[in-house]
Amino acid sequence: MGGRVTPGLYREVAKYGGGDITACMNCGNCTATCPQSQDAGGFPRRIIHLLQMGHTEKLAASLEPWLCYYCGECSDTCPRDANPGETMMAARRYLTGVYDWTGLGRKFYASVRWEIGAIVLVGLFVVGLFALLHGPVVTDHVELNTFAPVKWVEIGDWILGGVLAFLLLSNGWRMSHWVMSAGKGGDVPFSLYLRKLPVFFENFATQKKWRECEGPNTRWLKHFLLVTGYVTMMVLVIVFLRWFQTDEIVPFYHPTRLLGYYATAALLYVTGDFLLGRLRKEDNIHKFSEPTDWVFLVLLFLVALTGILVHVSRLSGLPLATYSTYVVHMAIVVPMLVVEVPFGKWGHMFYRPFAAYLAAVKQGAAETAARETELAA
């Protein structure tokens, strides 16, 4: 594997963003300054070399783009201003499209018209469903569960969650197939995959790799808040929807309200901060933005904003405002999930810890092979 060469690979990846890799002379400064490359190989240099040489299959089999957390140190110190950090970001976007078997990931990343068109189309579909299938509209007081029966919304959640999980996991399987088929990955025992599973969950839950990057730990904290806020909201609307979407006004200290407030505050704060950062362009990580970056952040901000507006309208006893805001909220939530989870930037939340997991499996397999070689000698 890895023998096929595509001379125009770097131009293909350049469509997803990235620096000027033709300016890179492979001096190795980026690798020397990267705090993450010590345990995972010589990136960003190796990835840039693969792009320059057109090694498509080796790039598809590489984990390094996902093990880079874009601290910006490499771009700050690059003597050729080749911006290796942004090249790694472009490689992640490209690989998201490679893993996706539907082909939609490539289209959404390469064309903002495709992405926005899909979001609008799915949003209109959701509005159409509510227009045709909503329940009685009670106007003298708020009865959200009469307008949108929770059992039907819950069934919709499960169906959507199942479809998204299938798409994301099937893409993850394609990723692991390429990665583990390279070298001696095919000799890895299944028991090793099981033993290393905690690596995935630990990295997913803690986002701890961000703390290894140079700079303030606020970057880690913000990503931790973003992930925990999003996961909290997903658990509330998928697992505990019958207690979360209720016409009963529960006390402020009720667990569903407290968790909902935490998720909303975390999402609004972090996405708002990231949007301001991209507008100001002060940090290296925010200096270069692709349309997909803006779409993702705006959608996530609007999801949290419309969600809290539904809550405020319900508490204020405003029936029509509650129902209409709920429809708008769902018309943003569903397209965000459909487009961003399996095909867009939310996939990074899965691919990064999954890459750390696969790296741990490969390292474990290499250590086992080394011990067996010593015993056989």
Secondary structure as the mmCIF struct_conf table of DSSP 4:
data_model
#
loop_
_struct_conf.conf_type_id
_struct_conf.id
_struct_conf.beg_label_comp_id
_struct_conf.beg_label_asym_id
_struct_conf.beg_label_seq_id
_struct_conf.end_label_comp_id
_struct_conf.end_label_asym_id
_struct_conf.end_label_seq_id
TURN_TY1_P TURN_TY1_P1 PRO A 7 GLY A 8
HELX_RH_AL_P HELX_RH_AL_P1 LEU A 9 ALA A 14
TURN_TY1_P TURN_TY1_P2 LYS A 15 TYR A 16
HELX_RH_3T_P HELX_RH_3T_P1 ILE A 21 ALA A 23
HELX_RH_AL_P HELX_RH_AL_P2 ASN A 29 THR A 33
BEND BEND1 PRO A 35 GLN A 36
HELX_RH_AL_P HELX_RH_AL_P3 SER A 37 ALA A 40
BEND BEND2 GLY A 42 GLY A 42
TURN_TY1_P TURN_TY1_P3 PHE A 43 PRO A 44
HELX_RH_AL_P HELX_RH_AL_P4 ARG A 45 MET A 53
TURN_TY1_P TURN_TY1_P4 GLY A 54 GLY A 54
HELX_RH_AL_P HELX_RH_AL_P5 THR A 56 ALA A 60
TURN_TY1_P TURN_TY1_P5 ALA A 61 ALA A 61
HELX_RH_AL_P HELX_RH_AL_P6 GLU A 64 LEU A 67
BEND BEND3 GLY A 72 GLY A 72
HELX_RH_AL_P HELX_RH_AL_P7 GLU A 73 THR A 77
TURN_TY1_P TURN_TY1_P6 PRO A 79 ARG A 80
HELX_RH_AL_P HELX_RH_AL_P8 PRO A 84 TYR A 99
TURN_TY1_P TURN_TY1_P7 TRP A 101 THR A 102
BEND BEND4 GLY A 103 GLY A 103
HELX_RH_AL_P HELX_RH_AL_P9 LEU A 104 ALA A 110
HELX_RH_AL_P HELX_RH_AL_P10 VAL A 112 LEU A 133
BEND BEND5 ASP A 140 HIS A 141
HELX_RH_AL_P HELX_RH_AL_P11 LEU A 144 PHE A 147
BEND BEND6 ALA A 148 ALA A 148
HELX_RH_AL_P HELX_RH_AL_P12 VAL A 150 SER A 181
BEND BEND7 ALA A 182 ALA A 182
TURN_TY1_P TURN_TY1_P8 GLY A 183 LYS A 184
HELX_RH_3T_P HELX_RH_3T_P2 GLY A 185 ASP A 187
HELX_RH_AL_P HELX_RH_AL_P13 PHE A 190 ARG A 195
TURN_TY1_P TURN_TY1_P9 LYS A 196 LYS A 196
HELX_RH_AL_P HELX_RH_AL_P14 LEU A 197 THR A 206
HELX_RH_3T_P HELX_RH_3T_P3 LYS A 208 GLU A 212
BEND BEND8 CYS A 213 GLY A 215
TURN_TY1_P TURN_TY1_P10 ASN A 217 ASN A 217
HELX_RH_AL_P HELX_RH_AL_P15 THR A 218 ILE A 238
TURN_TY1_P TURN_TY1_P11 VAL A 239 VAL A 239
BEND BEND9 PHE A 240 PHE A 240
HELX_RH_AL_P HELX_RH_AL_P16 LEU A 241 PHE A 244
BEND BEND10 GLN A 245 GLN A 245
BEND BEND11 ASP A 247 GLU A 248
TURN_TY1_P TURN_TY1_P12 PHE A 252 TYR A 253
BEND BEND12 HIS A 254 HIS A 254
HELX_RH_AL_P HELX_RH_AL_P17 PRO A 255 ARG A 280
TURN_TY1_P TURN_TY1_P13 LYS A 281 LYS A 281
BEND BEND13 ASP A 283 ASP A 283
HELX_RH_AL_P HELX_RH_AL_P18 ASN A 284 LYS A 287
HELX_RH_AL_P HELX_RH_AL_P19 PRO A 291 LEU A 315
TURN_TY1_P TURN_TY1_P14 SER A 316 GLY A 317
HELX_RH_AL_P HELX_RH_AL_P20 PRO A 319 PHE A 343
BEND BEND14 GLY A 344 GLY A 344
HELX_RH_3T_P HELX_RH_3T_P4 LYS A 345 GLY A 347
HELX_RH_AL_P HELX_RH_AL_P21 HIS A 348 ALA A 376
#
